[in-house]
């Protein structure tokens, strides 16, 4: 995986993980405004990270807009997760 | 004989652990019950560090494993 692709993917993973953690906290403290603000912020950052990745390297998920953004079905075009560096 | 089966009775007279350092603080606390203080939202790690450490909460980043929390080598 190219370093740029790995970097962008890691960004998605970082914010995705932060979202999971904040959600776990919110499960137990649903009214905590600080936690909720954190969650909302990380969700924006996560959305942006996914958009950045997909713009450069194609869809991360099948139901992503990017899988059909070019008109054609592009889900199968990208390397499969287990395919290493070409 | 103290009633060991009362977990934490409303009148608080359940089982008082003997020999604890501060028996007043645990007065009425039943034995063999797990108590977990509620977590208060505080500072969080930067997301990149959080993923590495396996938690975004510094207070939950415990040194249980020699080295890192996710010591995969």
Backbone of each chain as nested JSON, in Angstrom:
{
  "chains": [
    {"id": "A", "residues": [
      {"number": 1, "name": "UNK", "atoms": {"N": [0.862, -1.182, 0.0], "CA": [0.0, 0.0, 0.0], "C": [0.902, 1.237, 0.0]}},
      {"number": 2, "name": "UNK", "atoms": {"N": [0.548, 2.202, -0.888], "CA": [1.424, 3.384, -0.949], "C": [1.333, 4.129, 0.384]}},
      {"number": 3, "name": "UNK", "atoms": {"N": [2.395, 4.85, 0.71], "CA": [2.39, 5.559, 2.001], "C": [1.234, 6.564, 2.055]}},
      {"number": 4, "name": "UNK", "atoms": {"N": [0.947, 7.191, 0.918], "CA": [-0.136, 8.187, 0.939], "C": [-1.458, 7.484, 1.229]}},
      {"number": 5, "name": "UNK", "atoms": {"N": [-1.647, 6.335, 0.594], "CA": [-2.903, 5.599, 0.803], "C": [-2.975, 5.117, 2.26]}},
      {"number": 6, "name": "UNK", "atoms": {"N": [-1.837, 4.636, 2.756], "CA": [-1.8, 4.163, 4.15], "C": [-2.069, 5.333, 5.101]}},
      {"number": 7, "name": "UNK", "atoms": {"N": [-1.529, 6.491, 4.755], "CA": [-1.699, 7.66, 5.625], "C": [-3.163, 8.063, 5.685]}},
      {"number": 8, "name": "UNK", "atoms": {"N": [-3.785, 8.125, 4.503], "CA": [-5.195, 8.531, 4.458], "C": [-6.081, 7.485, 5.143]}},
      {"number": 9, "name": "UNK", "atoms": {"N": [-5.755, 6.211, 4.945], "CA": [-6.552, 5.153, 5.579], "C": [-6.406, 5.217, 7.097]}},
      {"number": 10, "name": "UNK", "atoms": {"N": [-5.197, 5.511, 7.539], "CA": [-4.965, 5.58, 8.987], "C": [-5.792, 6.718, 9.603]}},
      {"number": 11, "name": "UNK", "atoms": {"N": [-5.922, 7.821, 8.836], "CA": [-6.734, 8.94, 9.328], "C": [-8.173, 8.472, 9.552]}},
      {"number": 12, "name": "UNK", "atoms": {"N": [-8.68, 7.697, 8.589], "CA": [-10.048, 7.188, 8.71], "C": [-10.143, 6.32, 9.969]}},
      {"number": 13, "name": "UNK", "atoms": {"N": [-9.127, 5.469, 10.154], "CA": [-9.153, 4.552, 11.296], "C": [-9.055, 5.318, 12.612]}},
      {"number": 14, "name": "UNK", "atoms": {"N": [-8.212, 6.345, 12.657], "CA": [-8.048, 7.125, 13.886], "C": [-9.379, 7.727, 14.331]}},
      {"number": 15, "name": "UNK", "atoms": {"N": [-10.048, 8.379, 13.402], "CA": [-11.302, 9.048, 13.778], "C": [-12.417, 8.038, 14.005]}},
      {"number": 16, "name": "UNK", "atoms": {"N": [-12.369, 6.947, 13.272], "CA": [-13.367, 5.907, 13.471], "C": [-13.242, 5.328, 14.877]}},
      {"number": 17, "name": "UNK", "atoms": {"N": [-12.001, 5.126, 15.308], "CA": [-11.777, 4.593, 16.654], "C": [-12.234, 5.59, 17.712]}},
      {"number": 18, "name": "UNK", "atoms": {"N": [-11.916, 6.859, 17.5], "CA": [-12.323, 7.892, 18.469], "C": [-13.848, 7.93, 18.581]}},
      {"number": 19, "name": "UNK", "atoms": {"N": [-14.523, 7.728, 17.435], "CA": [-15.994, 7.704, 17.449], "C": [-16.493, 6.533, 18.284]}},
      {"number": 20, "name": "UNK", "atoms": {"N": [-15.868, 5.385, 18.086], "CA": [-16.301, 4.206, 18.862], "C": [-16.134, 4.451, 20.354]}},
      {"number": 21, "name": "UNK", "atoms": {"N": [-14.993, 5.019, 20.714], "CA": [-14.725, 5.265, 22.136], "C": [-15.736, 6.256, 22.715]}},
      {"number": 22, "name": "UNK", "atoms": {"N": [-15.968, 7.333, 21.976], "CA": [-16.908, 8.345, 22.48], "C": [-18.311, 7.746, 22.586]}},
      {"number": 23, "name": "UNK", "atoms": {"N": [-18.643, 6.873, 21.647], "CA": [-19.975, 6.261, 21.672], "C": [-20.121, 5.365, 22.904]}},
      {"number": 24, "name": "UNK", "atoms": {"N": [-19.048, 4.65, 23.223], "CA": [-19.09, 3.8, 24.42], "C": [-19.355, 4.658, 25.651]}},
      {"number": 25, "name": "UNK", "atoms": {"N": [-18.692, 5.817, 25.71], "CA": [-18.901, 6.7, 26.867], "C": [-20.332, 7.236, 26.867]}},
      {"number": 26, "name": "UNK", "atoms": {"N": [-20.798, 7.634, 25.693], "CA": [-22.15, 8.202, 25.602], "C": [-23.218, 7.166, 25.949]}},
      {"number": 27, "name": "UNK", "atoms": {"N": [-22.916, 5.884, 25.692], "CA": [-23.89, 4.849, 26.076], "C": [-24.2, 4.956, 27.568]}},
      {"number": 28, "name": "UNK", "atoms": {"N": [-23.156, 5.282, 28.345], "CA": [-23.35, 5.33, 29.799], "C": [-23.665, 6.727, 30.304]}},
      {"number": 29, "name": "UNK", "atoms": {"N": [-23.361, 7.721, 29.478], "CA": [-23.575, 9.11, 29.911], "C": [-24.189, 9.905, 28.761]}},
      {"number": 30, "name": "UNK", "atoms": {"N": [-25.424, 9.522, 28.351], "CA": [-25.995, 10.102, 27.131], "C": [-26.169, 11.618, 27.168]}},
      {"number": 31, "name": "UNK", "atoms": {"N": [-26.229, 12.194, 28.368], "CA": [-26.496, 13.639, 28.433], "C": [-25.227, 14.475, 28.558]}},
      {"number": 32, "name": "UNK", "atoms": {"N": [-24.078, 13.791, 28.532], "CA": [-22.843, 14.555, 28.727], "C": [-22.551, 15.38, 27.479]}},
      {"number": 33, "name": "UNK", "atoms": {"N": [-22.59, 16.698, 27.648], "CA": [-22.46, 17.572, 26.478], "C": [-21.039, 17.577, 25.916]}},
      {"number": 34, "name": "UNK", "atoms": {"N": [-20.052, 17.476, 26.808], "CA": [-18.665, 17.477, 26.304], "C": [-18.424, 16.264, 25.434]}},
      {"number": 35, "name": "UNK", "atoms": {"N": [-18.91, 15.106, 25.931], "CA": [-18.707, 13.874, 25.16], "C": [-19.445, 13.972, 23.834]}},
      {"number": 36, "name": "UNK", "atoms": {"N": [-20.617, 14.555, 23.894], "CA": [-21.428, 14.66, 22.67], "C": [-20.762, 15.6, 21.67]}},
      {"number": 37, "name": "UNK", "atoms": {"N": [-20.171, 16.69, 22.165], "CA": [-19.487, 17.637, 21.265], "C": [-18.281, 16.942, 20.64]}},
      {"number": 38, "name": "UNK", "atoms": {"N": [-17.594, 16.146, 21.452], "CA": [-16.429, 15.399, 20.947], "C": [-16.873, 14.448, 19.845]}},
      {"number": 39, "name": "UNK", "atoms": {"N": [-17.951, 13.738, 20.097], "CA": [-18.462, 12.769, 19.106], "C": [-18.812, 13.485, 17.803]}},
      {"number": 40, "name": "UNK", "atoms": {"N": [-19.518, 14.593, 17.925], "CA": [-19.934, 15.319, 16.708], "C": [-18.714, 15.785, 15.917]}},
      {"number": 41, "name": "UNK", "atoms": {"N": [-17.711, 16.254, 16.663], "CA": [-16.48, 16.745, 15.999], "C": [-15.779, 15.589, 15.29]}},
      {"number": 42, "name": "UNK", "atoms": {"N": [-15.636, 14.48, 15.976], "CA": [-14.922, 13.34, 15.374], "C": [-15.694, 12.798, 14.174]}},
      {"number": 43, "name": "UNK", "atoms": {"N": [-17.016, 12.916, 14.247], "CA": [-17.804, 12.42, 13.103], "C": [-17.512, 13.254, 11.866]}},
      {"number": 44, "name": "UNK", "atoms": {"N": [-17.386, 14.584, 12.056], "CA": [-17.047, 15.448, 10.918], "C": [-15.665, 15.093, 10.375]}},
      {"number": 45, "name": "UNK", "atoms": {"N": [-14.734, 14.905, 11.301], "CA": [-13.363, 14.584, 10.879], "C": [-13.323, 13.233, 10.169]}},
      {"number": 46, "name": "UNK", "atoms": {"N": [-14.15, 12.294, 10.667], "CA": [-14.182, 10.968, 10.046], "C": [-14.743, 11.059, 8.637]}},
      {"number": 47, "name": "UNK", "atoms": {"N": [-15.841, 11.807, 8.474], "CA": [-16.46, 11.973, 7.152], "C": [-15.436, 12.572, 6.187]}},
      {"number": 48, "name": "UNK", "atoms": {"N": [-14.694, 13.572, 6.675], "CA": [-13.711, 14.227, 5.803], "C": [-12.6, 13.242, 5.439]}},
      {"number": 49, "name": "UNK", "atoms": {"N": [-12.185, 12.445, 6.418], "CA": [-11.095, 11.493, 6.164], "C": [-11.537, 10.456, 5.139]}},
      {"number": 50, "name": "UNK", "atoms": {"N": [-12.784, 10.005, 5.246], "CA": [-13.288, 9.023, 4.272], "C": [-13.333, 9.664, 2.883]}},
      {"number": 51, "name": "UNK", "atoms": {"N": [-13.813, 10.92, 2.837], "CA": [-13.905, 11.614, 1.545], "C": [-12.509, 11.773, 0.937]}},
      {"number": 52, "name": "UNK", "atoms": {"N": [-11.542, 12.163, 1.759], "CA": [-10.179, 12.344, 1.257], "C": [-9.644, 11.033, 0.695]}},
      {"number": 53, "name": "UNK", "atoms": {"N": [-9.882, 9.947, 1.416], "CA": [-9.358, 8.648, 0.971], "C": [-10.033, 8.234, -0.327]}},
      {"number": 54, "name": "UNK", "atoms": {"N": [-11.354, 8.332, -0.341], "CA": [-12.095, 7.838, -1.496], "C": [-11.834, 8.672, -2.748]}},
      {"number": 55, "name": "UNK", "atoms": {"N": [-11.592, 9.941, -2.552], "CA": [-11.308, 10.796, -3.713], "C": [-10.022, 10.335, -4.393]}},
      {"number": 56, "name": "UNK", "atoms": {"N": [-9.095, 9.867, -3.57], "CA": [-7.794, 9.496, -4.139], "C": [-7.737, 8.007, -4.491]}},
      {"number": 57, "name": "UNK", "atoms": {"N": [-8.421, 7.177, -3.709], "CA": [-8.186, 5.737, -3.881], "C": [-9.459, 4.927, -4.053]}},
      {"number": 58, "name": "UNK", "atoms": {"N": [-10.563, 5.601, -4.275], "CA": [-11.779, 4.837, -4.547], "C": [-12.533, 4.461, -3.287]}},
      {"number": 59, "name": "UNK", "atoms": {"N": [-13.667, 3.779, -3.463], "CA": [-14.586, 3.528, -2.354], "C": [-13.994, 2.637, -1.261]}},
      {"number": 60, "name": "UNK", "atoms": {"N": [-14.316, 2.984, -0.011], "CA": [-13.906, 2.152, 1.128], "C": [-14.981, 1.115, 1.406]}},
      {"number": 61, "name": "UNK", "atoms": {"N": [-16.204, 1.473, 1.063], "CA": [-17.299, 0.528, 1.278], "C": [-18.13, 0.445, 0.0]}},
      {"number": 62, "name": "UNK", "atoms": {"N": [-18.816, -0.675, -0.13], "CA": [-19.594, -0.875, -1.36], "C": [-20.689, 0.176, -1.48]}},
      {"number": 63, "name": "UNK", "atoms": {"N": [-21.28, 0.569, -0.344], "CA": [-22.416, 1.489, -0.461], "C": [-21.96, 2.945, -0.416]}},
      {"number": 64, "name": "UNK", "atoms": {"N": [-20.664, 3.139, -0.546], "CA": [-20.172, 4.513, -0.577], "C": [-20.545, 5.153, -1.91]}},
      {"number": 65, "name": "UNK", "atoms": {"N": [-20.801, 6.46, -1.872], "CA": [-21.133, 7.131, -3.147], "C": [-20.015, 6.931, -4.154]}},
      {"number": 66, "name": "UNK", "atoms": {"N": [-18.799, 6.794, -3.604], "CA": [-17.649, 6.718, -4.505], "C": [-17.699, 5.463, -5.38]}},
      {"number": 67, "name": "UNK", "atoms": {"N": [-18.491, 4.486, -4.939], "CA": [-18.465, 3.253, -5.733], "C": [-19.176, 3.452, -7.068]}},
      {"number": 68, "name": "UNK", "atoms": {"N": [-19.963, 4.535, -7.166], "CA": [-20.625, 4.771, -8.461], "C": [-20.428, 6.203, -8.94]}},
      {"number": 69, "name": "UNK", "atoms": {"N": [-19.582, 6.94, -8.249], "CA": [-19.432, 8.372, -8.564], "C": [-19.018, 8.58, -10.013]}},
      {"number": 70, "name": "UNK", "atoms": {"N": [-18.188, 7.665, -10.527], "CA": [-17.705, 7.854, -11.91], "C": [-18.75, 7.334, -12.893]}},
      {"number": 71, "name": "UNK", "atoms": {"N": [-19.895, 6.928, -12.394], "CA": [-20.923, 6.396, -13.296], "C": [-20.864, 4.882, -13.303]}},
      {"number": 72, "name": "UNK", "atoms": {"N": [-19.632, 4.357, -13.551], "CA": [-19.509, 2.894, -13.597], "C": [-19.369, 2.34, -12.187]}},
      {"number": 73, "name": "UNK", "atoms": {"N": [-19.568, 1.047, -12.033], "CA": [-19.403, 0.389, -10.735], "C": [-17.911, 0.226, -10.506]}},
      {"number": 74, "name": "UNK", "atoms": {"N": [-17.352, 0.968, -9.569], "CA": [-15.888, 0.944, -9.441], "C": [-15.43, 0.166, -8.219]}},
      {"number": 75, "name": "UNK", "atoms": {"N": [-16.365, -0.457, -7.52], "CA": [-16.018, -1.122, -6.267], "C": [-14.914, -2.157, -6.481]}},
      {"number": 76, "name": "UNK", "atoms": {"N": [-14.99, -2.859, -7.613], "CA": [-14.034, -3.97, -7.804], "C": [-12.714, -3.487, -8.405]}},
      {"number": 77, "name": "UNK", "atoms": {"N": [-12.637, -2.194, -8.756], "CA": [-11.415, -1.739, -9.445], "C": [-10.225, -1.652, -8.498]}},
      {"number": 78, "name": "UNK", "atoms": {"N": [-10.472, -1.198, -7.274], "CA": [-9.333, -0.969, -6.375], "C": [-8.703, -2.285, -5.956]}},
      {"number": 79, "name": "UNK", "atoms": {"N": [-7.495, -2.225, -5.344], "CA": [-6.849, -3.451, -4.866], "C": [-7.666, -4.037, -3.71]}},
      {"number": 80, "name": "UNK", "atoms": {"N": [-7.732, -5.336, -3.629], "CA": [-8.432, -5.958, -2.498], "C": [-7.552, -5.775, -1.258]}},
      {"number": 81, "name": "UNK", "atoms": {"N": [-8.172, -5.781, -0.085], "CA": [-7.41, -5.495, 1.134], "C": [-6.174, -6.373, 1.298]}},
      {"number": 82, "name": "UNK", "atoms": {"N": [-6.279, -7.626, 0.805], "CA": [-5.142, -8.528, 1.035], "C": [-4.067, -8.414, -0.048]}},
      {"number": 83, "name": "UNK", "atoms": {"N": [-4.409, -7.588, -1.079], "CA": [-3.419, -7.459, -2.154], "C": [-2.365, -6.457, -1.693]}},
      {"number": 84, "name": "UNK", "atoms": {"N": [-1.144, -6.904, -1.692], "CA": [-0.099, -6.013, -1.185], "C": [0.311, -4.993, -2.215]}},
      {"number": 85, "name": "UNK", "atoms": {"N": [1.456, -4.379, -1.992], "CA": [2.007, -3.327, -2.862], "C": [2.336, -3.932, -4.241]}},
      {"number": 86, "name": "UNK", "atoms": {"N": [1.882, -3.249, -5.321], "CA": [2.151, -3.84, -6.663], "C": [3.596, -3.51, -7.067]}}
    ]},
    {"id": "B", "residues": [
      {"number": 1, "name": "UNK", "atoms": {"N": [-24.91, -12.534, 64.27], "CA": [-24.118, -12.906, 63.099], "C": [-24.55, -11.944, 61.985]}},
      {"number": 2, "name": "UNK", "atoms": {"N": [-23.631, -11.355, 61.303], "CA": [-24.016, -10.375, 60.265], "C": [-24.674, -11.107, 59.114]}},
      {"number": 3, "name": "UNK", "atoms": {"N": [-25.65, -10.436, 58.529], "CA": [-26.388, -11.093, 57.449], "C": [-25.605, -10.935, 56.149]}},
      {"number": 4, "name": "UNK", "atoms": {"N": [-24.875, -11.974, 55.768], "CA": [-23.964, -11.849, 54.622], "C": [-24.732, -11.789, 53.315]}},
      {"number": 5, "name": "UNK", "atoms": {"N": [-26.032, -12.18, 53.37], "CA": [-26.687, -12.273, 52.056], "C": [-27.232, -10.916, 51.626]}},
      {"number": 6, "name": "UNK", "atoms": {"N": [-27.301, -9.959, 52.553], "CA": [-27.847, -8.637, 52.128], "C": [-26.79, -7.922, 51.309]}},
      {"number": 7, "name": "UNK", "atoms": {"N": [-26.991, -7.795, 50.022], "CA": [-25.938, -7.169, 49.211], "C": [-25.684, -5.744, 49.686]}},
      {"number": 8, "name": "UNK", "atoms": {"N": [-26.629, -4.908, 49.578], "CA": [-26.398, -3.525, 50.036], "C": [-27.754, -2.996, 50.447]}},
      {"number": 9, "name": "UNK", "atoms": {"N": [-28.182, -3.368, 51.629], "CA": [-29.589, -3.098, 51.994], "C": [-29.83, -1.595, 52.075]}},
      {"number": 10, "name": "UNK", "atoms": {"N": [-31.053, -1.218, 51.906], "CA": [-31.367, 0.227, 51.856], "C": [-30.953, 0.891, 53.163]}},
      {"number": 11, "name": "UNK", "atoms": {"N": [-31.065, 0.15, 54.281], "CA": [-30.704, 0.817, 55.553], "C": [-29.19, 0.831, 55.713]}},
      {"number": 12, "name": "UNK", "atoms": {"N": [-28.459, 0.305, 54.704], "CA": [-27.002, 0.426, 54.697], "C": [-26.315, -0.408, 55.748]}},
      {"number": 13, "name": "UNK", "atoms": {"N": [-27.068, -1.364, 56.393], "CA": [-26.351, -2.076, 57.463], "C": [-25.839, -3.417, 56.951]}},
      {"number": 14, "name": "UNK", "atoms": {"N": [-25.656, -3.562, 55.675], "CA": [-25.229, -4.856, 55.109], "C": [-23.975, -5.336, 55.806]}},
      {"number": 15, "name": "UNK", "atoms": {"N": [-23.113, -5.974, 55.065], "CA": [-21.935, -6.591, 55.7], "C": [-20.816, -5.553, 55.723]}},
      {"number": 16, "name": "UNK", "atoms": {"N": [-20.294, -5.281, 56.905], "CA": [-19.177, -4.315, 56.966], "C": [-17.873, -5.099, 56.94]}},
      {"number": 17, "name": "UNK", "atoms": {"N": [-17.086, -4.903, 55.86], "CA": [-15.843, -5.671, 55.753], "C": [-14.94, -5.367, 56.953]}},
      {"number": 18, "name": "UNK", "atoms": {"N": [-14.407, -6.395, 57.549], "CA": [-13.537, -6.175, 58.716], "C": [-12.109, -5.994, 58.232]}},
      {"number": 19, "name": "UNK", "atoms": {"N": [-11.332, -5.212, 58.965], "CA": [-9.893, -5.144, 58.678], "C": [-9.575, -4.291, 57.473]}},
      {"number": 20, "name": "UNK", "atoms": {"N": [-10.623, -3.597, 56.917], "CA": [-10.253, -2.738, 55.769], "C": [-9.617, -1.454, 56.305]}},
      {"number": 21, "name": "UNK", "atoms": {"N": [-8.852, -0.788, 55.475], "CA": [-8.13, 0.409, 55.94], "C": [-9.128, 1.438, 56.448]}},
      {"number": 22, "name": "UNK", "atoms": {"N": [-10.166, 1.712, 55.58], "CA": [-11.093, 2.773, 55.996], "C": [-12.479, 2.151, 56.041]}},
      {"number": 23, "name": "UNK", "atoms": {"N": [-12.825, 1.573, 57.189], "CA": [-14.077, 0.818, 57.256], "C": [-15.281, 1.739, 57.112]}},
      {"number": 24, "name": "UNK", "atoms": {"N": [-15.094, 3.019, 57.506], "CA": [-16.277, 3.911, 57.401], "C": [-16.669, 4.054, 55.923]}},
      {"number": 25, "name": "UNK", "atoms": {"N": [-15.664, 4.212, 55.048], "CA": [-15.994, 4.488, 53.634], "C": [-16.729, 3.301, 53.046]}},
      {"number": 26, "name": "UNK", "atoms": {"N": [-16.441, 2.123, 53.509], "CA": [-17.081, 0.932, 52.915], "C": [-18.213, 0.427, 53.81]}},
      {"number": 27, "name": "UNK", "atoms": {"N": [-18.605, 1.272, 54.803], "CA": [-19.661, 0.833, 55.728], "C": [-20.874, 0.401, 54.92]}},
      {"number": 28, "name": "UNK", "atoms": {"N": [-21.356, -0.793, 55.185], "CA": [-22.577, -1.232, 54.52], "C": [-22.319, -1.813, 53.152]}},
      {"number": 29, "name": "UNK", "atoms": {"N": [-21.068, -1.739, 52.692], "CA": [-20.801, -2.287, 51.358], "C": [-20.709, -3.809, 51.47]}},
      {"number": 30, "name": "UNK", "atoms": {"N": [-21.391, -4.501, 50.592], "CA": [-21.417, -5.966, 50.684], "C": [-20.116, -6.535, 50.127]}},
      {"number": 31, "name": "UNK", "atoms": {"N": [-19.755, -7.679, 50.615], "CA": [-18.551, -8.35, 50.103], "C": [-18.825, -8.874, 48.698]}},
      {"number": 32, "name": "UNK", "atoms": {"N": [-17.782, -9.14, 47.974], "CA": [-17.863, -9.817, 46.659], "C": [-18.722, -9.068, 45.646]}},
      {"number": 33, "name": "UNK", "atoms": {"N": [-18.896, -7.767, 45.878], "CA": [-19.623, -6.96, 44.876], "C": [-18.59, -6.05, 44.211]}},
      {"number": 34, "name": "UNK", "atoms": {"N": [-18.703, -5.87, 42.895], "CA": [-17.722, -5.019, 42.197], "C": [-18.255, -3.6, 42.183]}},
      {"number": 35, "name": "UNK", "atoms": {"N": [-17.4, -2.681, 42.548], "CA": [-17.827, -1.266, 42.528], "C": [-16.969, -0.538, 41.506]}},
      {"number": 36, "name": "UNK", "atoms": {"N": [-17.617, 0.163, 40.577], "CA": [-16.831, 0.893, 39.582], "C": [-17.3, 2.342, 39.594]}},
      {"number": 37, "name": "UNK", "atoms": {"N": [-16.404, 3.262, 39.996], "CA": [-16.841, 4.669, 40.051], "C": [-17.217, 5.148, 38.657]}},
      {"number": 38, "name": "UNK", "atoms": {"N": [-18.225, 5.992, 38.516], "CA": [-18.596, 6.492, 37.176], "C": [-17.455, 7.287, 36.57]}},
      {"number": 39, "name": "UNK", "atoms": {"N": [-17.224, 7.126, 35.281], "CA": [-16.13, 7.839, 34.619], "C": [-16.591, 9.253, 34.285]}},
      {"number": 40, "name": "UNK", "atoms": {"N": [-15.721, 10.228, 34.596], "CA": [-16.059, 11.617, 34.287], "C": [-15.319, 11.996, 33.017]}},
      {"number": 41, "name": "UNK", "atoms": {"N": [-16.008, 12.58, 32.039], "CA": [-15.344, 12.946, 30.779], "C": [-14.287, 13.997, 31.068]}},
      {"number": 42, "name": "UNK", "atoms": {"N": [-13.065, 13.705, 30.645], "CA": [-11.991, 14.677, 30.868], "C": [-11.172, 14.813, 29.614]}},
      {"number": 43, "name": "UNK", "atoms": {"N": [-9.866, 14.97, 29.794], "CA": [-8.988, 15.119, 28.627], "C": [-8.993, 13.812, 27.836]}},
      {"number": 44, "name": "UNK", "atoms": {"N": [-8.796, 13.908, 26.535], "CA": [-8.716, 12.69, 25.714], "C": [-7.412, 12.73, 24.929]}},
      {"number": 45, "name": "UNK", "atoms": {"N": [-6.942, 11.557, 24.558], "CA": [-5.755, 11.489, 23.697], "C": [-6.133, 12.005, 22.311]}},
      {"number": 46, "name": "UNK", "atoms": {"N": [-5.15, 12.432, 21.583], "CA": [-5.364, 12.702, 20.157], "C": [-5.784, 11.376, 19.508]}},
      {"number": 47, "name": "UNK", "atoms": {"N": [-6.702, 11.382, 18.537], "CA": [-7.181, 10.123, 17.966], "C": [-6.068, 9.166, 17.515]}},
      {"number": 48, "name": "UNK", "atoms": {"N": [-5.003, 9.698, 16.93], "CA": [-3.928, 8.807, 16.454], "C": [-3.311, 8.068, 17.638]}},
      {"number": 49, "name": "UNK", "atoms": {"N": [-3.054, 8.807, 18.709], "CA": [-2.476, 8.167, 19.898], "C": [-3.488, 7.209, 20.517]}},
      {"number": 50, "name": "UNK", "atoms": {"N": [-4.752, 7.622, 20.521], "CA": [-5.804, 6.778, 21.1], "C": [-5.867, 5.417, 20.438]}},
      {"number": 51, "name": "UNK", "atoms": {"N": [-5.778, 5.408, 19.09], "CA": [-5.838, 4.125, 18.379], "C": [-4.633, 3.278, 18.744]}},
      {"number": 52, "name": "UNK", "atoms": {"N": [-3.492, 3.924, 18.877], "CA": [-2.264, 3.202, 19.231], "C": [-2.367, 2.607, 20.628]}},
      {"number": 53, "name": "UNK", "atoms": {"N": [-2.888, 3.412, 21.568], "CA": [-2.94, 2.976, 22.963], "C": [-4.14, 2.071, 23.243]}},
      {"number": 54, "name": "UNK", "atoms": {"N": [-5.105, 2.073, 22.323], "CA": [-6.282, 1.229, 22.532], "C": [-7.349, 1.907, 23.375]}},
      {"number": 55, "name": "UNK", "atoms": {"N": [-7.158, 3.226, 23.632], "CA": [-8.193, 3.983, 24.34], "C": [-7.931, 5.466, 24.116]}},
      {"number": 56, "name": "UNK", "atoms": {"N": [-8.969, 6.277, 24.098], "CA": [-8.736, 7.732, 23.985], "C": [-8.725, 8.35, 25.377]}},
      {"number": 57, "name": "UNK", "atoms": {"N": [-8.962, 7.515, 26.404], "CA": [-9.055, 8.042, 27.764], "C": [-7.768, 7.735, 28.526]}},
      {"number": 58, "name": "UNK", "atoms": {"N": [-6.961, 8.759, 28.838], "CA": [-5.719, 8.515, 29.579], "C": [-5.967, 7.721, 30.862]}},
      {"number": 59, "name": "UNK", "atoms": {"N": [-7.116, 7.981, 31.475], "CA": [-7.361, 7.308, 32.763], "C": [-7.656, 5.815, 32.585]}},
      {"number": 60, "name": "UNK", "atoms": {"N": [-7.885, 5.392, 31.335], "CA": [-8.12, 3.965, 31.106], "C": [-6.927, 3.303, 30.421]}},
      {"number": 61, "name": "UNK", "atoms": {"N": [-5.886, 4.063, 30.198], "CA": [-4.684, 3.533, 29.537], "C": [-3.833, 2.861, 30.618]}},
      {"number": 62, "name": "UNK", "atoms": {"N": [-4.143, 1.594, 30.887], "CA": [-3.503, 0.915, 32.018], "C": [-2.275, 0.136, 31.547]}},
      {"number": 63, "name": "UNK", "atoms": {"N": [-1.242, 0.074, 32.397], "CA": [-0.013, -0.633, 31.991], "C": [-0.128, -2.134, 32.254]}},
      {"number": 64, "name": "UNK", "atoms": {"N": [-1.266, -2.774, 31.888], "CA": [-1.389, -4.197, 32.255], "C": [-0.389, -5.04, 31.48]}},
      {"number": 65, "name": "UNK", "atoms": {"N": [-0.121, -4.592, 30.269], "CA": [0.818, -5.44, 29.516], "C": [2.179, -4.776, 29.564]}},
      {"number": 66, "name": "UNK", "atoms": {"N": [3.156, -5.574, 29.705], "CA": [4.525, -5.042, 29.716], "C": [4.716, -4.336, 28.382]}},
      {"number": 67, "name": "UNK", "atoms": {"N": [5.095, -3.104, 28.38], "CA": [5.232, -2.375, 27.112], "C": [3.912, -1.685, 26.834]}},
      {"number": 68, "name": "UNK", "atoms": {"N": [3.418, -1.799, 25.576], "CA": [2.215, -1.046, 25.229], "C": [0.962, -1.829, 25.566]}},
      {"number": 69, "name": "UNK", "atoms": {"N": [-0.165, -1.105, 25.552], "CA": [-1.449, -1.782, 25.8], "C": [-1.656, -2.787, 24.669]}},
      {"number": 70, "name": "UNK", "atoms": {"N": [-1.347, -2.406, 23.398], "CA": [-1.522, -3.381, 22.314], "C": [-0.121, -3.774, 21.854]}},
      {"number": 71, "name": "UNK", "atoms": {"N": [0.56, -4.523, 22.714], "CA": [1.959, -4.871, 22.408], "C": [1.929, -6.087, 21.488]}},
      {"number": 72, "name": "UNK", "atoms": {"N": [1.931, -5.851, 20.157], "CA": [1.723, -7.018, 19.299], "C": [3.037, -7.646, 18.86]}},
      {"number": 73, "name": "UNK", "atoms": {"N": [4.183, -7.143, 19.387], "CA": [5.392, -7.901, 18.923], "C": [5.838, -8.9, 19.974]}}
    ]}
  ]
}
